[in-house]
């Protein structure tokens, strides 16, 4: 069972991101404030769930959360400020978009930057420990998957409907054959290949 909250004193938002390690596409982040008695038997880190369960839980979270928001930053912005800063910035945008501002924030991972002087705690593997972070991981993951599925129709050669922009073997082979698309992160290095910012891969 996931813990309902990290501390009891303040209203708390959980944050997580999706797509940080991808070669293509935006990084997505979500912020979620749950009721302290919220629970669901399937709720867990999005990576541990079947796809159909992630989407079923997304509907539950959006209907029952006190507040939620999803945000993203595209590949150009990732290249401009780097992926860590883009991940944190997208979390900030999601937090800023909440209809109710939290008084405490818990974040999956070990890196964050102060947001509006609100106290926070970073928690390694927090998406497998706290309900609000797990909920945020599900929203970020499913909204990013939806985006990459839409982009697959524009760039089917990269097979994003399967790999969602991650550096799988089929994705790397497509890069060797076709070169990068406008959605590829030009500052990312591909294992066994030269930089994406070189046109002739």
C-alpha positions, -999 to 999 in steps of 0.1 A, spaced: 0 0 0 12 35 -9 14 61 19 -14 87 15 9 116 23 44 125 35 35 149 62 1 157 79 5 194 86 0 210 52 -20 203 20 5 183 -2 11 180 -39 30 151 -55 50 157 -87 66 134 -112 78 135 -148 78 112 -179 101 111 -209 133 123 -193 154 96 -209 139 97 -244 157 107 -276 126 124 -290 96 143 -278 88 166 -249 93 159 -212 59 159 -194 53 165 -158 22 164 -135 12 177 -101 -16 161 -81 -32 169 -48 -52 140 -34 -77 137 -6 -59 122 24 -83 93 24 -78 86 -14 -69 50 -22 -72 26 -51 -60 -10 -52 -42 -6 -85 -24 27 -78 13 24 -81 43 37 -100 32 40 -136 61 19 -148 47 -10 -128 13 -9 -144 -2 -23 -175 -12 3 -201 -50 -3 -197 -46 1 -159 -27 34 -163 -55 48 -184 -82 36 -161 -64 51 -132 -60 84 -151 -98 87 -152 -101 80 -115 -74 105 -106 -88 133 -127 -123 127 -113 -114 124 -76 -83 145 -71 -86 178 -53 -65 193 -81 -43 181 -109 -23 196 -138 -1 183 -166 26 204 -184 53 198 -209 84 213 -225 94 205 -260 127 192 -274 139 227 -284 135 238 -248 152 207 -235 182 214 -258 183 250 -246 182 244 -209 191 207 -206 168 178 -196 172 182 -158 162 219 -159 134 211 -183 120 184 -161 120 207 -131 106 236 -151 77 215 -164 69 205 -128 69 241 -118 45 249 -147 22 220 -136 23 232 -99 15 268 -110 -15 256 -129 -31 238 -100 -65 253 -91 -55 250 -54 -19 258 -44 -3 233 -20 15 242 11 40 213 7 54 194 -23 68 159 -26 88 151 -58 100 118 -72 138 117 -75 166 137 -58 167 170 -76 143 200 -75 144 238 -73 124 260 -50 89 268 -61 72 299 -47 89 294 -13 68 263 -7 86 237 14 94 205 -4 109 171 -1 126 150 -28 120 113 -25 140 87 -44 115 61 -59 87 82 -45 63 70 -72 64 37 -55 59 51 -20 34 79 -21 -1 80 -36 1 116 -50 35 110 -67 22 77 -82 -9 96 -94 14 123 -110 35 96 -126 4 81 -142 -8 114 -156 26 124 -169 31 90 -185 -3 87 -202 -4 122 -215 31 118 -230 22 85 -245 -8 101 -261 14 129 -276 39 104 -290 11 83 -305 -2 114 -323 33 122 -336 38 86 -348 13 94 -376 35 122 -387 68 103 -384 59 66 -387 95 57 -396 106 59 -360 79 35 -346 70 59 -318 37 40 -313 59 12 -298 89 30 -283 74 63 -274 107 81 -282 130 59 -261 163 48 -275 152 12 -284 170 -7 -311 144 0 -337 144 37 -329 182 38 -332 181 19 -365 156 44 -378 179 73 -368 207 57 -388 185 54 -418 165 86 -417 184 110 -395 166 130 -367 132 145 -369 122 180 -357 111 163 -324 145 148 -316 166 162 -289 197 174 -307 219 176 -276 213 139 -267 239 113 -276 227 80 -291 246 49 -279 269 36 -306 262 67 -328 273 103 -331 254 133 -318 219 140 -330 229 176 -339 250 162 -368 227 160 -398 241 129 -415 238 101 -389 
